[in-house]
Amino acid sequence: MVDFINANLKHALCILILVSRIGDIGTTFLVTPSLALEANPLMRKLGWRFALLTPALCAMPYFSVNLAVMILVPSLMVSAANAGKIWVARTMGERQFSAMMLGLAARSTLRHALAPVFVSAFFTVLFGAVVVLLYPNPVGELAFWVGAGIITYGFALALHGSLAFIKLFRTAHAALETRGPGGAT
């Protein structure tokens, strides 16, 4: 089986990237059909039409196997992270989940929300760095590019997670200022 995959690596990567992109799109839709809860500001701004173009990334292995591996890893990790949120988001509903997050932001501080995001991103980047250090040859070792993909995911976690929380806290505090000291609108 390994010989078959190695002989057809570009095709295998193409299929895996396609599956991972469809997984990301599908799990994102199940969590946030209106994209109100989407952490990636580019995705939130460009919407579903843009998302439906991203499976075209499955062509990457025919240009660069290394970059294809680096794209595959974060796509799989995003799909996995999204899937873990489906049950709660679908059970509560997107609006109620969003309202709950705003309520939590109103009772907390941005610093307390960002700390776990950065800790999670740190350990993800550290994991990727360990892979890169164990397989330091970027030319001959695809494991190096797996590590680079893990590192990319860690930085995306830090960036998108922090931007999402900054937006959430701004919205929550703007709503508090609108209500005034008594809490009534």
PAFITOR-68394 format. One record per residue: residue in one letter; chain; x negated, y negated, z negated of N, C-alpha, C in turn. Coordinates in nm, 2 decimals, decimal comma, always signed. Last residue first. Example, Ala and Ser with C-alpha at 12.3 -4.5 7.8 and 13.67 -1.06 7.14 Angstrom:
# PAFITOR-68394
residuo	cadena	n.c1	n.c2	n.c3	ca.c1	ca.c2	ca.c3	c.c1	c.c2	c.c3
S	A	-1,28	+0,22	-0,71	-1,37	+0,11	-0,71	-1,29	+0,00	-0,79
A	A	-1,32	+0,57	-0,78	-1,23	+0,45	-0,78	-1,32	+0,33	-0,78
//
This chain:
# PAFITOR-68394
residuo	cadena	n.c1	n.c2	n.c3	ca.c1	ca.c2	ca.c3	c.c1	c.c2	c.c3
T	A	+3,17	-4,90	-2,73	+3,15	-4,97	-2,60	+3,25	-5,08	-2,58
A	A	+3,03	-4,86	-3,05	+3,15	-4,87	-2,96	+3,11	-4,94	-2,84
G	A	+2,82	-4,87	-3,22	+2,83	-4,75	-3,15	+2,95	-4,76	-3,05
G	A	+2,75	-5,10	-3,36	+2,86	-5,02	-3,41	+2,88	-4,89	-3,34
P	A	+2,54	-5,22	-3,21	+2,51	-5,16	-3,34	+2,62	-5,07	-3,40
G	A	+2,59	-5,12	-2,86	+2,57	-5,21	-2,97	+2,56	-5,14	-3,10
R	A	+2,61	-5,00	-2,62	+2,71	-4,97	-2,72	+2,71	-5,07	-2,83
T	A	+2,38	-5,07	-2,49	+2,51	-5,12	-2,43	+2,62	-5,10	-2,54
E	A	+2,18	-4,94	-2,64	+2,19	-5,09	-2,64	+2,32	-5,14	-2,58
L	A	+2,24	-4,68	-2,57	+2,26	-4,72	-2,71	+2,26	-4,88	-2,72
A	A	+2,19	-4,68	-2,30	+2,32	-4,65	-2,34	+2,34	-4,70	-2,48
A	A	+1,91	-4,72	-2,31	+2,00	-4,82	-2,24	+2,14	-4,80	-2,28
H	A	+1,84	-4,48	-2,43	+1,82	-4,61	-2,51	+1,90	-4,72	-2,44
A	A	+1,90	-4,30	-2,23	+1,96	-4,28	-2,36	+1,95	-4,42	-2,44
T	A	+1,74	-4,39	-2,02	+1,88	-4,38	-2,00	+1,95	-4,38	-2,14
R	A	+1,48	-4,35	-2,14	+1,53	-4,48	-2,09	+1,68	-4,49	-2,08
F	A	+1,49	-4,07	-2,18	+1,48	-4,16	-2,29	+1,52	-4,31	-2,25
L	A	+1,50	-3,98	-1,91	+1,60	-3,95	-2,00	+1,60	-4,04	-2,12
K	A	+1,25	-4,09	-1,80	+1,38	-4,13	-1,75	+1,50	-4,10	-1,84
I	A	+1,08	-3,94	-1,97	+1,07	-4,09	-1,97	+1,21	-4,14	-1,91
F	A	+1,14	-3,68	-1,89	+1,17	-3,73	-2,03	+1,17	-3,88	-2,04
A	A	+1,05	-3,68	-1,63	+1,19	-3,65	-1,66	+1,23	-3,70	-1,80
L	A	+0,78	-3,74	-1,66	+0,87	-3,84	-1,59	+1,01	-3,81	-1,62
S	A	+0,70	-3,51	-1,80	+0,69	-3,64	-1,86	+0,78	-3,74	-1,79
G	A	+0,76	-3,31	-1,60	+0,82	-3,31	-1,74	+0,81	-3,44	-1,80
H	A	+0,60	-3,39	-1,39	+0,74	-3,39	-1,37	+0,81	-3,39	-1,51
L	A	+0,33	-3,38	-1,51	+0,38	-3,49	-1,44	+0,54	-3,49	-1,44
A	A	+0,32	-3,12	-1,64	+0,29	-3,25	-1,71	+0,35	-3,37	-1,64
L	A	+0,39	-2,95	-1,42	+0,46	-2,95	-1,55	+0,44	-3,08	-1,63
A	A	+0,18	-3,01	-1,25	+0,32	-3,05	-1,21	+0,41	-3,05	-1,33
F	A	-0,03	-2,91	-1,39	-0,03	-3,05	-1,37	+0,11	-3,10	-1,33
G	A	+0,05	-2,63	-1,38	+0,03	-2,70	-1,51	+0,03	-2,85	-1,50
Y	A	+0,04	-2,59	-1,10	+0,17	-2,58	-1,17	+0,16	-2,65	-1,31
T	A	-0,24	-2,61	-1,06	-0,14	-2,71	-1,00	-0,01	-2,71	-1,07
I	A	-0,32	-2,39	-1,21	-0,36	-2,53	-1,25	-0,27	-2,63	-1,19
I	A	-0,21	-2,19	-1,05	-0,17	-2,20	-1,19	-0,20	-2,34	-1,24
G	A	-0,36	-2,24	-0,82	-0,22	-2,26	-0,81	-0,16	-2,27	-0,95
A	A	-0,62	-2,18	-0,90	-0,59	-2,31	-0,86	-0,44	-2,34	-0,85
G	A	-0,58	-1,90	-0,95	-0,61	-1,99	-1,06	-0,58	-2,14	-1,03
V	A	-0,54	-1,83	-0,68	-0,43	-1,80	-0,78	-0,45	-1,90	-0,90
W	A	-0,79	-1,90	-0,59	-0,68	-1,98	-0,54	-0,55	-1,95	-0,62
F	A	-0,94	-1,70	-0,71	-0,98	-1,84	-0,74	-0,85	-1,93	-0,70
A	A	-0,84	-1,48	-0,59	-0,81	-1,50	-0,73	-0,84	-1,64	-0,77
L	A	-0,95	-1,46	-0,35	-0,81	-1,52	-0,35	-0,77	-1,55	-0,50
E	A	-1,27	-1,52	-0,27	-1,19	-1,46	-0,38	-1,05	-1,54	-0,38
G	A	-1,44	-1,65	-0,09	-1,41	-1,50	-0,08	-1,31	-1,45	-0,18
V	A	-1,43	-1,93	-0,15	-1,43	-1,88	-0,01	-1,38	-1,73	-0,01
P	A	-1,45	-1,98	-0,42	-1,33	-2,02	-0,35	-1,32	-1,96	-0,21
N	A	-1,57	-1,81	-0,68	-1,60	-1,82	-0,54	-1,47	-1,86	-0,46
P	A	-1,51	-1,76	-0,95	-1,55	-1,90	-0,91	-1,58	-1,91	-0,76
Y	A	-1,33	-1,61	-1,14	-1,35	-1,58	-1,00	-1,39	-1,71	-0,93
L	A	-1,34	-1,71	-1,39	-1,37	-1,57	-1,38	-1,39	-1,53	-1,23
L	A	-1,26	-1,97	-1,35	-1,40	-1,95	-1,40	-1,44	-1,80	-1,39
V	A	-1,00	-1,93	-1,26	-1,10	-1,99	-1,17	-1,24	-1,96	-1,22
V	A	-0,89	-1,82	-1,50	-0,89	-1,75	-1,37	-0,99	-1,80	-1,28
V	A	-0,93	-2,04	-1,67	-0,99	-1,91	-1,70	-1,00	-1,83	-1,57
A	A	-0,76	-2,23	-1,54	-0,91	-2,25	-1,54	-0,98	-2,12	-1,58
G	A	-0,51	-2,12	-1,59	-0,56	-2,13	-1,45	-0,71	-2,15	-1,45
F	A	-0,51	-2,16	-1,87	-0,49	-2,02	-1,81	-0,55	-2,02	-1,67
L	A	-0,52	-2,44	-1,88	-0,63	-2,36	-1,94	-0,63	-2,22	-1,88
V	A	-0,28	-2,50	-1,76	-0,40	-2,54	-1,69	-0,52	-2,46	-1,75
T	A	-0,11	-2,40	-1,97	-0,10	-2,35	-1,83	-0,23	-2,38	-1,75
F	A	-0,19	-2,55	-2,19	-0,22	-2,40	-2,19	-0,20	-2,34	-2,05
F	A	-0,11	-2,81	-2,10	-0,25	-2,78	-2,13	-0,28	-2,63	-2,13
A	A	+0,17	-2,77	-2,07	+0,08	-2,80	-1,95	-0,06	-2,77	-1,98
S	A	+0,23	-2,74	-2,34	+0,26	-2,64	-2,25	+0,18	-2,65	-2,12
V	A	+0,15	-2,99	-2,43	+0,09	-2,87	-2,49	+0,11	-2,76	-2,39
F	A	+0,31	-3,16	-2,29	+0,17	-3,17	-2,26	+0,10	-3,05	-2,32
V	A	+0,56	-3,09	-2,39	+0,54	-3,08	-2,25	+0,39	-3,08	-2,22
P	A	+0,53	-3,15	-2,67	+0,54	-3,01	-2,62	+0,52	-2,99	-2,47
A	A	+0,51	-3,44	-2,64	+0,40	-3,35	-2,70	+0,42	-3,21	-2,66
L	A	+0,75	-3,55	-2,55	+0,63	-3,54	-2,46	+0,53	-3,44	-2,51
A	A	+0,92	-3,57	-2,77	+0,96	-3,49	-2,65	+0,84	-3,46	-2,56
H	A	+0,78	-3,73	-2,94	+0,82	-3,59	-2,99	+0,86	-3,51	-2,87
R	A	+0,77	-3,96	-2,78	+0,64	-3,90	-2,82	+0,67	-3,75	-2,86
L	A	+1,03	-4,04	-2,77	+0,97	-4,00	-2,65	+0,84	-3,92	-2,69
T	A	+1,23	-3,93	-3,05	+1,13	-4,02	-2,99	+1,07	-3,96	-2,87
S	A	+1,58	-3,89	-3,11	+1,44	-3,85	-3,12	+1,35	-3,96	-3,06
R	A	+1,84	-3,94	-3,05	+1,81	-3,91	-3,19	+1,66	-3,88	-3,21
A	A	+1,85	-3,97	-2,78	+1,89	-4,09	-2,87	+1,85	-4,07	-3,01
A	A	+1,79	-3,72	-2,70	+1,69	-3,83	-2,67	+1,73	-3,95	-2,76
L	A	+2,03	-3,59	-2,76	+1,90	-3,55	-2,83	+1,80	-3,66	-2,82
G	A	+2,20	-3,72	-2,59	+2,22	-3,72	-2,73	+2,10	-3,69	-2,81
L	A	+2,09	-3,63	-2,34	+2,09	-3,78	-2,38	+2,11	-3,80	-2,53
M	A	+2,14	-3,36	-2,37	+2,00	-3,41	-2,36	+1,99	-3,55	-2,39
M	A	+2,42	-3,36	-2,36	+2,35	-3,31	-2,48	+2,21	-3,36	-2,48
A	A	+2,47	-3,46	-2,11	+2,51	-3,54	-2,22	+2,44	-3,50	-2,35
S	A	+2,37	-3,25	-1,96	+2,30	-3,38	-1,95	+2,34	-3,47	-2,07
F	A	+2,55	-3,05	-2,04	+2,41	-3,03	-2,06	+2,34	-3,17	-2,06
Q	A	+2,78	-3,17	-1,93	+2,77	-3,15	-2,08	+2,63	-3,13	-2,12
R	A	+2,72	-3,16	-1,66	+2,75	-3,29	-1,73	+2,73	-3,28	-1,88
E	A	+2,68	-2,89	-1,60	+2,58	-2,98	-1,58	+2,60	-3,11	-1,66
G	A	+2,78	-2,64	-1,84	+2,81	-2,73	-1,73	+2,71	-2,84	-1,73
M	A	+2,73	-2,44	-2,03	+2,77	-2,58	-2,07	+2,83	-2,66	-1,96
T	A	+2,67	-2,23	-1,85	+2,77	-2,21	-1,96	+2,82	-2,35	-2,01
R	A	+2,48	-2,33	-1,69	+2,60	-2,28	-1,63	+2,71	-2,27	-1,73
A	A	+2,27	-2,39	-1,87	+2,33	-2,49	-1,78	+2,46	-2,45	-1,73
V	A	+2,23	-2,14	-1,99	+2,27	-2,25	-2,07	+2,34	-2,36	-1,98
W	A	+2,15	-1,98	-1,76	+2,26	-1,94	-1,85	+2,32	-2,06	-1,93
I	A	+1,93	-2,11	-1,64	+2,06	-2,10	-1,57	+2,17	-2,07	-1,67
K	A	+1,68	-2,13	-1,74	+1,77	-2,23	-1,78	+1,91	-2,21	-1,73
G	A	+1,53	-1,93	-1,63	+1,54	-1,93	-1,77	+1,64	-2,03	-1,82
A	A	+1,50	-2,01	-1,37	+1,59	-1,90	-1,40	+1,62	-1,89	-1,55
N	A	+1,30	-2,21	-1,39	+1,44	-2,25	-1,36	+1,54	-2,14	-1,40
A	A	+1,08	-2,04	-1,43	+1,12	-2,14	-1,53	+1,26	-2,19	-1,51
A	A	+1,08	-1,90	-1,18	+1,09	-1,83	-1,31	+1,14	-1,92	-1,42
S	A	+1,04	-2,11	-1,00	+1,16	-2,02	-0,99	+1,18	-1,95	-1,12
V	A	+0,79	-2,20	-1,09	+0,90	-2,29	-1,10	+1,03	-2,21	-1,09
M	A	+0,64	-1,97	-1,02	+0,65	-2,01	-1,16	+0,76	-2,11	-1,18
L	A	+0,66	-1,96	-0,74	+0,71	-1,85	-0,82	+0,73	-1,89	-0,97
S	A	+0,53	-2,21	-0,69	+0,67	-2,18	-0,65	+0,73	-2,07	-0,72
P	A	+0,27	-2,17	-0,79	+0,36	-2,26	-0,86	+0,51	-2,24	-0,81
V	A	+0,19	-1,96	-0,59	+0,19	-1,94	-0,74	+0,28	-2,04	-0,81
L	A	+0,21	-2,06	-0,33	+0,29	-1,94	-0,38	+0,30	-1,94	-0,53
I	A	+0,01	-2,25	-0,30	+0,15	-2,29	-0,29	+0,24	-2,18	-0,35
M	A	-0,22	-2,09	-0,31	-0,20	-2,20	-0,41	-0,06	-2,25	-0,41
V	A	-0,18	-1,92	-0,10	-0,18	-1,86	-0,23	-0,15	-1,97	-0,33
A	A	-0,20	-2,12	+0,10	-0,08	-2,04	+0,09	-0,07	-1,98	-0,05
L	A	-0,47	-2,19	+0,08	-0,36	-2,29	+0,04	-0,23	-2,22	+0,02
N	A	-0,58	-1,95	+0,17	-0,61	-2,00	+0,04	-0,50	-2,10	-0,01
V	A	-0,49	-1,93	+0,43	-0,44	-1,82	+0,34	-0,47	-1,88	+0,19
S	A	-0,38	-2,16	+0,65	-0,48	-2,14	+0,54	-0,42	-2,04	+0,44
F	A	-0,21	-2,11	+0,87	-0,30	-2,22	+0,87	-0,42	-2,20	+0,77
Y	A	-0,05	-1,90	+0,80	-0,11	-1,90	+0,93	-0,20	-2,02	+0,96
P	A	+0,04	-1,97	+0,55	-0,06	-1,87	+0,56	-0,13	-1,86	+0,70
M	A	+0,25	-2,17	+0,60	+0,12	-2,20	+0,55	+0,01	-2,10	+0,57
A	A	+0,51	-2,10	+0,65	+0,42	-2,10	+0,77	+0,27	-2,12	+0,72
C	A	+0,65	-2,15	+0,43	+0,61	-2,01	+0,45	+0,52	-2,00	+0,57
L	A	+0,74	-2,40	+0,43	+0,61	-2,38	+0,38	+0,56	-2,24	+0,39
A	A	+1,00	-2,39	+0,50	+0,91	-2,40	+0,61	+0,76	-2,38	+0,56
P	A	+1,14	-2,42	+0,26	+1,11	-2,28	+0,30	+1,01	-2,28	+0,42
T	A	+1,20	-2,70	+0,26	+1,08	-2,65	+0,19	+1,05	-2,50	+0,22
L	A	+1,44	-2,79	+0,36	+1,32	-2,79	+0,45	+1,20	-2,71	+0,39
L	A	+1,61	-2,79	+0,15	+1,63	-2,69	+0,25	+1,52	-2,68	+0,35
A	A	+1,52	-3,02	+0,01	+1,49	-2,89	-0,05	+1,51	-2,78	+0,06
F	A	+1,62	-3,22	+0,18	+1,48	-3,20	+0,17	+1,45	-3,06	+0,12
R	A	+1,89	-3,18	+0,13	+1,84	-3,16	+0,27	+1,69	-3,14	+0,27
W	A	+1,92	-3,23	-0,14	+1,92	-3,09	-0,09	+1,87	-3,08	+0,05
G	A	+1,70	-3,51	-0,22	+1,82	-3,43	-0,23	+1,80	-3,29	-0,16
L	A	+1,53	-3,73	-0,26	+1,55	-3,68	-0,13	+1,66	-3,58	-0,11
K	A	+1,54	-3,76	-0,55	+1,56	-3,88	-0,46	+1,60	-3,83	-0,31
R	A	+1,48	-3,51	-0,65	+1,60	-3,58	-0,70	+1,64	-3,69	-0,60
M	A	+1,23	-3,47	-0,54	+1,34	-3,38	-0,50	+1,48	-3,45	-0,54
L	A	+1,09	-3,67	-0,67	+1,10	-3,67	-0,52	+1,22	-3,59	-0,48
P	A	+1,11	-3,61	-0,94	+1,18	-3,73	-0,89	+1,19	-3,73	-0,74
N	A	+1,18	-3,31	-1,09	+1,10	-3,36	-0,98	+1,17	-3,49	-0,92
A	A	+1,38	-3,23	-1,26	+1,27	-3,30	-1,31	+1,18	-3,36	-1,21
E	A	+1,73	-3,24	-1,24	+1,61	-3,21	-1,17	+1,49	-3,30	-1,22
L	A	+1,98	-3,30	-1,33	+1,88	-3,25	-1,43	+1,75	-3,21	-1,37
A	A	+2,12	-3,38	-1,11	+2,11	-3,47	-1,22	+2,01	-3,43	-1,32
L	A	+2,17	-3,22	-0,89	+2,03	-3,26	-0,91	+2,02	-3,36	-1,03
S	A	+2,41	-3,10	-0,87	+2,41	-3,25	-0,83	+2,27	-3,30	-0,84
P	A	+2,35	-2,85	-0,97	+2,40	-2,86	-0,83	+2,40	-3,01	-0,78
T	A	+2,14	-2,72	-1,17	+2,18	-2,86	-1,15	+2,23	-2,88	-1,00
V	A	+2,12	-2,44	-1,18	+2,10	-2,52	-1,30	+2,17	-2,66	-1,28
L	A	+2,17	-2,35	-0,92	+2,25	-2,29	-1,03	+2,24	-2,37	-1,16
F	A	+1,98	-2,50	-0,78	+2,12	-2,52	-0,75	+2,20	-2,46	-0,87
T	A	+1,74	-2,38	-0,88	+1,77	-2,52	-0,90	+1,92	-2,55	-0,88
T	A	+1,77	-2,12	-0,78	+1,78	-2,14	-0,92	+1,80	-2,29	-0,96
G	A	+1,75	-2,18	-0,50	+1,87	-2,11	-0,56	+1,88	-2,14	-0,71
I	A	+1,50	-2,30	-0,48	+1,62	-2,37	-0,43	+1,74	-2,31	-0,50
D	A	+1,33	-2,09	-0,58	+1,33	-2,23	-0,64	+1,46	-2,30	-0,60
G	A	+1,40	-1,88	-0,40	+1,42	-1,87	-0,54	+1,42	-2,00	-0,61
I	A	+1,31	-1,99	-0,16	+1,45	-1,96	-0,18	+1,49	-1,95	-0,32
R	A	+1,04	-1,99	-0,24	+1,11	-2,12	-0,21	+1,26	-2,10	-0,22
S	A	+0,99	-1,72	-0,27	+0,97	-1,81	-0,38	+1,04	-1,94	-0,36
V	A	+1,04	-1,62	-0,01	+1,12	-1,57	-0,13	+1,11	-1,67	-0,24
L	A	+0,84	-1,76	+0,13	+0,98	-1,78	+0,16	+1,07	-1,73	+0,05
I	A	+0,61	-1,65	+0,01	+0,64	-1,80	-0,01	+0,79	-1,82	+0,03
L	A	+0,64	-1,38	+0,09	+0,64	-1,42	-0,05	+0,67	-1,57	-0,08
I	A	+0,62	-1,41	+0,37	+0,74	-1,35	+0,31	+0,75	-1,39	+0,16
C	A	+0,36	-1,51	+0,38	+0,47	-1,58	+0,44	+0,60	-1,54	+0,38
L	A	+0,21	-1,30	+0,27	+0,22	-1,43	+0,20	+0,34	-1,52	+0,25
A	A	+0,25	-1,11	+0,47	+0,30	-1,08	+0,33	+0,31	-1,21	+0,25
H	A	+0,13	-1,23	+0,68	+0,27	-1,20	+0,69	+0,33	-1,18	+0,55
K	A	-0,14	-1,24	+0,59	-0,07	-1,36	+0,63	+0,08	-1,34	+0,63
L	A	-0,19	-0,96	+0,54	-0,19	-1,06	+0,43	-0,11	-1,19	+0,47
N	A	-0,21	-0,71	+0,65	-0,10	-0,80	+0,69	-0,08	-0,91	+0,59
A	A	-0,41	-0,58	+0,53	-0,41	-0,59	+0,67	-0,31	-0,68	+0,73
N	A	-0,32	-0,60	+0,26	-0,45	-0,67	+0,30	-0,45	-0,68	+0,46
I	A	-0,10	-0,43	+0,28	-0,08	-0,57	+0,24	-0,21	-0,65	+0,29
F	A	-0,23	-0,19	+0,34	-0,13	-0,24	+0,43	-0,11	-0,39	+0,40
D	A	-0,39	-0,15	+0,11	-0,45	-0,17	+0,24	-0,36	-0,23	+0,34
V	A	-0,19	-0,13	-0,08	-0,28	-0,24	-0,09	-0,35	-0,26	+0,04
M	A	-0,08	+0,12	+0,00	+0,00	+0,00	+0,00	-0,09	-0,13	+0,00
//
